[in-house]
C-alpha cells in the first residue's frame, strides 16, 4: 500500500512540475526569410545570421525579435517577428512552476508566421548617384 501511495505521489509531483510548452514545443522556431533581392544580409537583434532564402533557428522570447535586411543599392528594412501565445502552455493550468519555466524560456510564446517574404525597394540615393 505504501509503495502504491509513494508511486502515485511521485507521479503526481512529476506531472505538477512539468513545463508543458517547453517540453512539447521547444524553445526555438524555424523562420524562413526571403526577399526579392537574392543574398541580402539578415540580422536578428543586430547579429548577422546569414542571407535571405535561408531558414533560421530563432530562440523564443517574451521580448520582440527585430529582423533587419540589408542589400547594397536597396533601402534597409527592419521589422519585428510576429509572435502569439503558445496554447500548449495552458496544459500547465494550476502549476505555477510550469508557467514560470515556460515564461523564462520563452516557450509560452511562438513565432507566427514561420515565413516572411520581404520586398526591398531600390535606394533613391543610390539611384540618383548613377
C-alpha positions in Angstrom: 0.0 0.0 0.0 2.8 2.4 0.9 4.6 1.7 -2.4 1.5 2.5 -4.4 0.9 5.7 -2.5 4.6 6.7 -2.9 4.4 5.9 -6.7 1.2 7.9 -7.0 2.7 10.9 -5.1 5.9 10.7 -7.2 3.9 10.6 -10.5 1.7 13.5 -9.3 4.8 15.5 -8.3 6.4 14.9 -11.7 3.3 15.9 -13.6 2.9 19.1 -11.5 6.4 20.2 -12.1 6.3 19.9 -15.9 6.6 22.9 -18.2 4.4 21.8 -21.0 5.2 24.2 -23.8 8.9 23.9 -23.1 8.7 20.1 -23.3 6.2 19.7 -26.1 7.1 22.5 -28.5 10.7 23.5 -27.5 12.2 27.0 -27.2 13.1 27.7 -30.8 11.3 28.2 -34.1 12.4 27.7 -37.7 11.9 31.0 -39.5 12.3 31.4 -43.3 13.2 34.8 -44.6 13.0 35.5 -48.3 13.4 38.7 -50.3 13.2 40.0 -53.8 17.0 40.6 -53.6 18.9 37.3 -53.6 21.5 37.1 -50.9 20.5 40.1 -48.9 22.1 40.1 -45.4 19.8 39.1 -42.5 20.4 40.3 -38.9 18.3 39.3 -35.9 18.5 41.6 -33.0 21.6 43.2 -34.6 23.5 39.9 -35.0 24.4 38.7 -38.5 22.5 35.4 -39.2 23.1 34.8 -42.9 21.3 35.7 -46.1 17.8 35.7 -47.4 16.4 32.5 -48.8 17.6 30.7 -45.6 15.9 29.1 -42.6 17.0 30.5 -39.2 16.6 28.9 -35.8 15.3 31.7 -33.6 15.1 31.4 -29.8 11.7 32.3 -28.4 11.4 35.2 -26.1 8.9 37.3 -24.4 10.6 40.3 -26.0 10.3 41.3 -29.6 12.9 40.0 -32.0 13.8 42.6 -34.7 14.9 41.5 -38.1 17.0 43.7 -40.4 17.5 43.0 -44.1 20.3 44.9 -46.0 21.4 44.8 -49.6 23.7 47.2 -51.5 21.7 49.6 -53.6 18.5 48.9 -51.6 16.8 50.5 -48.6 17.3 48.7 -45.3 14.2 47.1 -44.0 13.6 46.4 -40.3 10.6 44.6 -38.8 9.6 42.6 -35.8 9.0 38.8 -35.9 5.3 38.4 -35.1 4.5 36.1 -32.1 1.4 34.7 -30.4 0.6 32.9 -27.2 1.5 29.2 -27.4 -1.7 27.4 -26.3 0.3 24.3 -25.2 1.2 26.4 -22.1 -2.4 26.0 -21.0 -1.5 22.4 -20.1 0.3 23.9 -17.1 -3.1 25.0 -15.7 -2.6 25.4 -12.0 1.2 24.7 -12.0 3.0 27.9 -11.2 6.4 26.3 -11.6 5.5 25.1 -15.2 4.2 28.6 -16.1 7.5 30.1 -14.7 9.6 27.8 -16.8 7.6 28.4 -19.9 7.8 32.2 -19.4 11.5 32.2 -18.7 12.4 30.0 -21.6 10.1 32.0 -24.0 8.1 28.8 -24.8 4.9 30.5 -23.7 5.0 32.3 -27.0 5.7 31.1 -30.5 6.6 32.9 -33.7 3.8 33.0 -36.2 4.1 33.3 -39.3 7.1 31.0 -39.9 7.9 32.5 -43.2 8.4 36.1 -44.4 8.6 37.4 -48.0 10.1 40.9 -47.8 10.2 43.4 -50.7 13.3 45.6 -50.7 13.0 48.9 -52.5 15.7 50.5 -54.5 17.6 53.1 -52.6 16.7 56.5 -54.0 20.1 57.9 -53.0 21.9 55.2 -54.9 19.7 55.6 -58.0 20.3 59.4 -58.1 24.1 58.9 -57.9 24.2 56.8 -61.0 
